[in-house]
Amino acid sequence: MFPHGPTVPVKEPREILKRVNRFREMPRHGEYTFCCGGGGAKEIVVACPFCYAMLSNAARGLNLENFKIKEITETLGKTIMILISW
């Protein structure tokens, strides 16, 4: 899972993802963030609804069926449900 976030605060979403899920940073992240274009990732987590819409539409337009775009609340929601079920 790679976070995407050049249009939103970059530190807070990453801290959340580090605590709740598997997480790998792209080479250019944080202050030096750069849109990865999905380079090598199978799943991207976004914290911006506009990025979610644009990346999802792009993935559909390119027929990238195995490429997942997730909104950060979706990832957090699943983690919370798992914790509740314990």
C-alpha positions in Angstrom: 0.0 0.0 0.0 1.3 3.4 -1.0 -0.1 6.7 0.2 -0.8 9.4 -2.4 -1.0 12.9 -1.1 0.5 15.9 -2.8 -2.7 17.9 -2.3 -3.2 17.2 1.4 -1.2 17.3 4.6 1.5 14.7 4.2 2.5 13.8 7.7 -0.8 13.0 9.5 -2.2 10.4 7.0 1.1 8.6 7.0 1.2 8.4 10.8 -2.3 6.9 10.8 -1.4 4.3 8.1 1.8 3.3 9.9 -0.2 2.5 13.0 -3.0 0.5 11.4 -1.8 -1.2 8.3 1.1 -2.4 6.2 2.8 0.6 4.8 5.7 1.4 2.4 6.8 4.9 1.4 7.5 5.9 -2.1 11.0 7.1 -2.7 9.8 10.8 -2.9 7.6 11.4 0.1 6.9 13.9 2.8 8.2 17.4 2.0 9.5 16.0 -1.3 6.3 14.3 -2.3 5.8 13.8 -6.0 2.8 12.1 -7.7 3.9 8.6 -8.4 1.5 7.9 -11.1 1.0 4.5 -9.5 4.5 3.4 -10.4 4.9 -0.1 -9.2 2.1 0.0 -6.6 -0.9 -2.3 -6.6 -2.8 -0.2 -4.1 -2.8 3.5 -3.4 -4.4 5.2 -0.4 -5.5 8.8 -0.8 -6.7 11.3 1.8 -8.2 13.7 -0.8 -11.6 12.9 -2.3 -10.6 14.7 -5.5 -7.5 12.6 -5.9 -9.6 9.5 -5.2 -12.1 10.4 -8.0 -9.4 11.3 -10.6 -7.2 8.3 -9.9 -10.1 5.9 -9.8 -11.4 7.3 -13.1 -7.9 7.0 -14.6 -7.5 3.4 -13.5 -10.9 2.5 -15.0 -10.1 4.3 -18.2 -6.9 2.3 -18.5 -8.6 -1.0 -17.6 -6.4 -1.5 -14.6 -8.7 -4.0 -12.9 -6.0 -5.2 -10.3 -5.0 -1.7 -9.3 -6.8 -0.5 -6.2 -7.5 3.1 -5.2 -8.7 3.4 -1.6 -9.7 6.4 0.5 -8.0 6.6 3.9 -11.3 6.3 5.7 -12.0 2.9 4.0 -8.7 1.6 5.3 -9.3 2.9 8.8 -12.9 1.6 8.8 -11.8 -2.0 8.0 -9.1 -1.8 10.7 -11.6 -0.6 13.2 -14.0 -3.4 12.3 -11.3 -6.0 12.8 -10.4 -4.5 16.2 -14.0 -4.5 17.3 -14.4 -8.1 16.4 -11.6 -9.2 18.7 
